[in-house]
C-alpha cells in the first residue's frame, strides 16, 4: 500500500528507520490520535495505515476506493479468492477478511523482511485464509492457475514507482489469465502532472481488458497535482452505478471515468510492453 497525502507529496517519517530489510528502510509509527493506529513507512514514504482494532477502517482515499469497488462487485459476506501483488501493511487483506470471512488471500511480497516486520508490529497472522509468498510478483504469478481468482489487487511499488515489469501489457495479460470470468483487477498507480504514466497504464490495461475505469481526485485528473489513481479492469461489465453511488459517501471527493470520457482522457497514450516500458521517463515532471 502506498498513498500520497496533501498536494501529491509523500509524508516523511520524523525519525530514521528502525529496521533495514533487503529492500527498505522501514519503520512503524503509532498514530498520535489513535493508540491502535499504525503507520508503516518505507524509505521515509508513508506506505500503509493499519487500525489494529478495526480492520474495516481504511484511512487512505485509494484504499477506500478499493473497498468500495470490492463491495460494489460482491456483497459483503460473500467469500472471495483474492490475490494481492505487493503486501505493504496487508491493509486490504485485513479488510477483505473482516468483511468476507473465509476469503482466501494470497499475498506476493518481494521483501521477506517486510513480512516479518508486519508480523511483529502490524498483527499479520498467516494461516488458512492468508498465505504470504516471498518473491517477485511477476515470477510468482506465472505459477498461478488459470481462472482461479475473483479479485487481484496490484499495489507494488519501488519507493514511489510501480516496477516497470509489473506495468506492461504482458503482465496485464497474465493477470487476466488468472482472473475468473467476471473477476476484477484493481491497480494502484501514483503519477504527477502532466500524467503521462497513468494514461499509458490505462492504455496498457485497456489493451487486455474489455472494461476499464479510473477513480481519482478531480484535481489530479485535471493535472493540478500528483495523486494516487485507481485503475479498475475486468472482462465483464463493471458495477459502475454502484461505484458512482458510493463515491459521494467517502470523505474525499473522487471522480469515476469510463467509456468515452476515459477514452478522451487516455488519448493516444503509449501501451507499455516488455520490450518498451519507459516508466521512469513517463513519470518525469520536467
C-alpha positions in Angstrom: 0.0 0.0 0.0 1.3 3.4 -0.9 -0.6 6.6 -0.6 0.2 10.3 -1.1 -1.0 13.0 1.2 -1.6 16.7 0.7 -0.7 18.1 -2.7 0.8 14.9 -4.0 3.8 14.7 -1.6 4.7 11.6 0.4 4.6 12.2 4.1 8.1 11.9 5.5 8.8 10.0 8.8 10.0 12.2 11.5 12.6 9.7 12.7 15.0 7.3 10.8 14.2 3.7 10.1 14.4 1.1 12.9 14.5 -1.9 10.5 16.8 -2.4 7.5 15.4 -5.1 5.2 16.9 -6.2 1.9 14.8 -3.6 0.1 13.7 -1.0 2.5 14.5 1.3 5.4 11.3 0.5 7.4 9.6 2.0 10.4 6.2 1.6 12.1 4.8 4.6 14.0 1.9 4.7 16.5 -0.9 7.1 15.4 -0.7 10.0 17.9 -4.5 10.4 17.6 -5.4 6.7 18.0 -3.4 4.3 20.0 -4.5 1.3 17.9 -3.4 3.0 14.6 -0.1 2.2 13.0 1.6 3.8 10.0 4.2 1.9 8.0 7.0 4.0 6.5 9.3 2.6 3.8 12.3 4.7 2.8 10.7 7.7 4.6 7.5 7.4 2.5 4.1 6.7 4.1 3.0 3.3 2.7 0.3 1.8 4.8 -2.1 2.6 7.7 -3.4 -0.3 9.8 -6.0 0.0 12.6 -5.3 -2.9 14.9 -8.7 -2.6 16.5 -10.8 -2.2 13.3 -9.6 -3.9 10.0 -12.5 -2.2 8.1 -11.0 1.3 8.9 -9.5 2.4 5.6 -7.7 5.7 6.2 -6.2 6.5 2.7 -8.5 7.5 -0.1 -7.3 5.0 -2.6 -7.9 2.1 -0.1 -11.4 3.4 0.4 -11.8 3.3 -3.4 -10.6 -0.3 -3.4 -13.0 -1.2 -0.7 -15.9 0.5 -2.5 -15.2 -1.4 -5.7 -14.9 -4.7 -3.9 -18.2 -4.1 -2.1 -19.9 -2.9 -5.3 -18.7 -6.1 -7.2 -19.5 -8.6 -4.5 -21.8 -8.2 -1.4 -20.2 -8.2 2.0 -20.2 -11.7 3.4 -19.5 -13.3 0.1 -16.3 -15.3 0.2 -13.7 -14.3 -2.4 -10.4 -15.7 -3.7 -8.1 -12.7 -3.7 -4.5 -12.2 -4.9 -2.5 -9.2 -3.7 0.5 -8.1 -5.7 2.5 -6.3 -3.0 1.9 -6.7 0.7 2.7 -3.4 2.3 0.9 -3.3 5.6 -1.6 -6.0 4.4 -4.4 -3.4 4.8 -6.7 -4.7 2.0 -6.2 -8.3 3.0 -7.4 -7.4 6.5 -10.4 -5.6 5.1 -11.5 -8.5 2.9 -11.1 -11.0 5.7 -13.2 -8.8 8.0 -16.0 -8.2 5.6 -15.9 -11.6 3.9 -15.0 -14.3 6.3 -13.4 -17.3 4.6 -11.9 -15.3 1.9 -8.6 -16.8 0.6 -6.0 -14.1 0.5 -2.7 -14.9 -1.2 -0.1 -12.1 -1.0 3.0 -11.8 -3.2 5.6 -9.6 -1.4 9.2 -9.4 -2.6 10.6 -8.3 0.7 10.6 -11.1 3.3 11.9 -8.7 5.9 8.8 -6.5 5.5 6.6 -9.6 6.0 8.4 -10.3 9.3 8.0 -6.7 10.4 4.3 -6.9 9.6 4.0 -10.0 11.8 5.8 -8.3 14.7 4.2 -4.8 14.5 1.0 -5.0 12.5 -0.6 -8.1 13.7 -0.3 -10.1 10.5 -1.0 -13.8 11.1 -0.6 -16.3 8.2 -2.8 -19.3 8.1 -5.6 -20.9 6.0 -7.1 -17.5 5.0 -3.8 -15.8 4.4 -0.7 -17.0 2.7 2.3 -14.8 2.1 4.7 -15.9 -0.7 8.0 -14.0 -0.7 9.2 -13.3 -4.2 8.7 -11.2 -7.3 5.1 -10.9 -8.2 5.7 -11.3 -11.9 7.6 -14.5 -11.4 5.1 -15.9 -8.8 2.1 -15.1 -11.0 3.3 -17.5 -13.7 2.6 -20.4 -11.4 -1.0 -19.4 -10.5 -3.8 -21.5 -12.1 -5.9 -20.0 -14.8 -9.4 -18.7 -13.8 -8.5 -19.0 -10.1 -9.1 -15.6 -8.6 -12.1 -13.3 -8.2 -10.1 -10.2 -7.3 -6.5 -9.2 -8.0 -5.1 -6.1 -6.2 -2.0 -4.6 -7.8 -0.2 -2.4 -5.2 3.5 -3.0 -5.6 6.0 -0.1 -5.6 9.7 0.5 -5.7 9.6 3.6 -3.5 7.0 5.8 -5.3 7.1 3.9 -8.7 5.3 0.8 -10.0 8.1 -1.5 -11.1 8.2 -1.4 -14.9 7.8 -5.2 -15.3 4.6 -5.1 -13.4 3.2 -2.3 -15.6 3.3 -4.0 -19.1 0.7 -5.5 -21.4 2.3 -8.9 -20.8 1.8 -8.5 -17.1 -1.8 -7.4 -17.6 -2.4 -10.5 -19.8 -1.1 -12.8 -17.0 -3.4 -11.1 -14.5 -6.4 -11.5 -16.9 -5.4 -15.2 -17.3 -5.5 -15.8 -13.5 -8.8 -13.9 -13.0 -12.0 -15.8 -13.3 -14.6 -14.6 -15.9 -16.1 -11.6 -14.3 -13.2 -11.1 -11.9 -11.8 -7.6 -11.2 -8.3 -6.2 -11.3 -7.5 -3.2 -9.1 -4.2 -1.3 -9.7 -2.9 1.5 -7.6 -0.8 4.0 -9.6 0.9 7.2 -8.5 1.5 9.9 -11.0 2.2 13.6 -11.2 1.4 16.3 -13.8 1.4 16.0 -16.8 0.1 12.5 -16.1 1.9 10.5 -18.8 2.3 7.3 -16.8 -1.3 7.0 -15.7 -2.5 7.5 -19.2 -0.1 4.9 -20.5 -1.0 2.4 -17.8 -4.7 2.9 -18.6 -4.0 2.3 -22.3 -2.0 -0.8 -21.3 -4.7 -2.3 -19.1 -7.4 -1.5 -21.7 -5.3 -3.4 -24.3 -6.1 -6.6 -22.3 -9.4 -5.9 -20.5 -12.7 -5.2 -22.2 -13.9 -2.9 -19.5 -11.7 -0.3 -17.7 -12.5 2.6 -15.4 -10.5 5.1 -13.4 -11.1 6.6 -9.9 -9.1 9.6 -8.8 -9.5 13.1 -7.4 -10.9 15.6 -9.9 -7.9 17.9 -9.4 -5.4 15.1 -10.2 -7.4 14.1 -13.3 -7.3 17.7 -14.4 -3.5 17.7 -14.0 -3.4 20.0 -10.9 -1.3 17.8 -8.6 0.1 14.3 -8.1 -2.1 11.7 -6.5 -3.0 8.0 -6.3 -5.1 6.8 -9.2 -7.1 3.5 -9.1 -7.4 1.6 -12.3 -10.3 -0.9 -12.4 -10.3 -3.6 -15.1 -12.5 -6.6 -16.0 -13.7 -8.6 -18.9 -17.2 -8.3 -17.5 -19.2 -5.0 -17.3 -18.1 -3.1 -14.2 -20.6 -2.2 -11.4 -20.3 1.5 -12.4 -23.7 2.6 -11.0 -22.9 1.2 -7.5 -19.4 2.7 -7.6 -20.8 6.1 -8.6 -23.4 5.9 -5.8 -20.7 5.1 -3.2 -18.1 7.7 -4.1 -20.1 10.7 -2.5 -20.2 8.8 0.8 -16.4 8.8 1.1 -14.5 11.6 2.9 -12.6 12.9 -0.1 -14.1 13.8 -3.5 -13.3 11.5 -6.3 -14.4 11.1 -9.9 -15.2 8.0 -11.9 -14.1 8.0 -15.6 -15.2 5.3 -18.0 -16.2 4.7 -21.7 -15.9 7.8 -23.9 -14.7 10.1 -21.1 -11.9 7.7 -20.2 -11.0 7.3 -23.9 -10.7 11.0 -24.2 -8.5 11.2 -21.1 -6.2 8.4 -22.3 -5.8 9.9 -25.8 -3.0 8.4 -27.9 -1.0 7.2 -24.8 1.6 4.5 -25.3 0.8 0.9 -24.5 3.7 -0.4 -22.3 5.3 -3.7 -23.3 8.1 -5.9 -22.0 10.1 -4.6 -24.9 9.4 -0.9 -24.2 8.2 0.4 -20.8 9.9 3.7 -20.0 8.2 4.2 -16.7 10.8 6.5 -15.2 10.7 8.7 -18.2 6.9 8.9 -18.2 7.0 9.9 -14.6 9.5 12.7 -15.1 7.9 16.0 -14.5 10.3 18.1 -16.4 
